[in-house]
Amino acid sequence: MNIVIDTNVLISALKSKRGASYKLIMALPKEPYTPNVSVPLFLEYESVAKRQGLVSKLSSQDIDSILEYFLSKSSIRKIFFLWRPYLKDPKDDLVLEVAVESQSEYIVTFNIKDFKGCNKFGITVVTPQEFIAIRGI
C-alpha cells in the first residue's frame, strides 16, 4: 500500500513520542505500507525539521539520521507531470503530486481541509489517527 505523509505529520513525530504520528513512523519496519516521497517533498521535510527551535529535543545530526532512515523505508518518486496549482498551498501540491504519481491510496495529514478535492484522484485524505485505525496499527 502506497501512502504519502505530509510534513506536519513527520514533524509531529519528531517533536513527541506520544501520539499517532510517532506510532505511524515507528511502524515502518513492520507494516505493509510504503511512504512515497519526491526530492522536493523530502527537501521540504528537511527544511522544516531543521527550523531553529522547532524540534528542540533533537540535534541536526539526529534529524539527519531519522530522515535518512525514513528515506530508506520510502519509495523515491520522480515527478514528470505537475498538478499545480490544484490546491491552495503550493507546498500541499508537492504532496498531491507524489500521491498521484505513486498511485497512493492515502495522504496522511493533520490538514484535511487543505486537501479538498483529492478524492477526484482516488486518494483518501486522513489524519494519522484515522490511518492507524484503518490499518489496525
Backbone torsions as a table, in degrees:
resi	resn	phi	psi	omega
1	MET	NA	129.0	178.2
2	ASN	-95.1	137.0	174.9
3	ILE	-137.4	164.3	170.5
4	VAL	-126.8	131.1	-178.9
5	ILE	-102.2	124.4	179.4
6	ASP	-71.1	155.0	-177.6
7	THR	-55.7	-39.9	-176.5
8	ASN	-63.3	-29.5	178.5
9	VAL	-73.4	-43.8	178.5
10	LEU	-63.1	-42.9	179.5
11	ILE	-65.1	-40.0	176.9
12	SER	-59.9	-40.2	178.3
13	ALA	-65.9	-34.6	178.8
14	LEU	-72.6	-30.0	-175.9
15	LYS	-81.7	-26.9	-174.2
16	SER	-149.7	140.9	176.5
17	LYS	-86.8	0.6	176.3
18	ARG	-99.9	151.4	172.4
19	GLY	101.7	170.5	-173.1
20	ALA	-70.0	-32.8	-178.9
21	SER	-63.0	-47.6	178.5
22	TYR	-62.8	-43.3	179.3
23	LYS	-60.9	-40.4	178.7
24	LEU	-61.7	-46.2	-179.5
25	ILE	-69.1	-40.0	-179.4
26	MET	-68.7	-21.0	179.8
27	ALA	-81.6	-6.1	-176.5
28	LEU	-50.6	-45.3	-175.9
29	PRO	-67.0	-23.4	-172.8
30	LYS	-116.3	-7.6	-177.1
31	GLU	-96.9	146.9	-179.5
32	PRO	-84.1	51.8	171.8
33	TYR	-132.7	149.9	-178.8
34	THR	-120.9	120.8	172.1
35	PRO	-71.5	142.7	179.0
36	ASN	-115.9	138.4	179.7
37	VAL	-139.0	158.1	169.1
38	SER	-115.5	167.8	178.0
39	VAL	-59.1	-47.8	178.9
40	PRO	-60.7	-38.5	179.5
41	LEU	-67.6	-42.2	178.5
42	PHE	-63.0	-40.4	177.3
43	LEU	-63.4	-33.8	174.7
44	GLU	-64.2	-46.5	176.3
45	TYR	-52.7	-51.4	-175.9
46	GLU	-63.9	-45.1	-178.9
47	SER	-59.7	-46.5	-178.5
48	VAL	-70.1	-43.1	-178.3
49	ALA	-61.9	-29.4	-177.2
50	LYS	-97.0	9.8	175.4
51	ARG	-63.0	137.0	-177.6
52	GLN	-52.6	120.3	174.3
53	GLY	80.7	-4.3	-177.2
54	LEU	-72.2	-46.0	177.7
55	VAL	-118.4	75.6	-169.5
56	SER	-70.2	-20.4	-178.0
57	LYS	-77.6	-15.5	-174.7
58	LEU	-115.5	141.7	174.6
59	SER	-79.3	167.6	176.7
60	SER	-59.9	-37.2	178.4
61	GLN	-67.6	-38.2	176.5
62	ASP	-61.9	-44.7	179.7
63	ILE	-62.6	-43.2	177.3
64	ASP	-58.5	-43.3	-179.5
65	SER	-64.0	-43.2	180.0
66	ILE	-66.1	-44.8	179.0
67	LEU	-64.3	-37.8	177.3
68	GLU	-63.1	-42.5	177.0
69	TYR	-62.6	-47.3	179.6
70	PHE	-57.4	-44.2	179.6
71	LEU	-63.5	-36.0	179.9
72	SER	-66.3	-23.1	179.2
73	LYS	-97.4	0.0	-175.1
74	SER	-105.3	162.0	171.8
75	SER	-101.3	122.3	-179.1
76	ILE	-88.0	122.7	-175.3
77	ARG	-108.5	141.3	173.1
78	LYS	-96.6	129.8	-178.0
79	ILE	-98.6	119.0	-179.6
80	PHE	-108.2	-15.0	-178.8
81	PHE	-131.3	121.0	-179.4
82	LEU	-92.1	133.9	178.5
83	TRP	-96.3	14.8	-175.5
84	ARG	-82.1	149.9	-18.7
85	PRO	-82.6	128.5	176.7
86	TYR	-116.4	-44.0	178.7
87	LEU	-101.1	167.6	-177.9
88	LYS	-65.1	-36.6	-176.4
89	ASP	-105.6	123.3	179.6
90	PRO	-58.5	-29.1	178.0
91	LYS	-69.7	-29.1	174.5
92	ASP	-72.5	-31.4	175.5
93	ASP	-61.4	-33.0	175.3
94	LEU	-57.4	-43.4	-179.5
95	VAL	-67.6	-46.6	-179.7
96	LEU	-60.7	-43.8	-179.2
97	GLU	-59.8	-41.5	177.5
98	VAL	-66.0	-41.9	-179.6
99	ALA	-62.3	-42.5	179.9
100	VAL	-67.5	-47.5	-177.4
101	GLU	-62.5	-38.3	-177.1
102	SER	-87.4	-2.2	-176.2
103	GLN	55.3	42.9	179.8
104	SER	-67.6	145.7	176.5
105	GLU	-82.3	-30.2	-174.2
106	TYR	-135.3	146.3	160.9
107	ILE	-110.0	126.6	-179.4
108	VAL	-104.5	117.9	-174.2
109	THR	-153.5	161.2	170.6
110	PHE	-90.0	-13.2	-175.1
111	ASN	-106.0	65.9	-177.5
112	ILE	-54.7	-44.9	-175.1
113	LYS	-64.2	-25.2	179.7
114	ASP	-72.1	-14.4	-177.8
115	PHE	-110.5	26.4	178.9
116	LYS	-59.5	130.3	179.0
117	GLY	101.1	-6.8	-179.5
118	CYS	-68.7	-19.6	177.9
119	ASN	-63.7	-20.1	176.1
120	LYS	-63.3	-21.5	179.0
121	PHE	-98.0	5.5	-177.7
122	GLY	77.8	21.9	-177.8
123	ILE	-109.0	130.0	176.1
124	THR	-96.2	131.5	-179.7
125	VAL	-102.6	122.7	-175.6
126	VAL	-136.0	159.8	172.5
127	THR	-81.6	164.9	176.0
128	PRO	-57.1	-40.1	179.2
129	GLN	-61.2	-43.4	179.3
130	GLU	-65.6	-41.2	-180.0
131	PHE	-62.8	-43.9	178.6
132	ILE	-61.8	-40.1	178.4
133	ALA	-66.4	-43.2	179.8
134	ILE	-62.3	-44.0	-176.0
135	ARG	-85.4	-11.5	-179.5
136	GLY	67.5	36.8	-178.4
137	ILE	-80.4	NA	NA
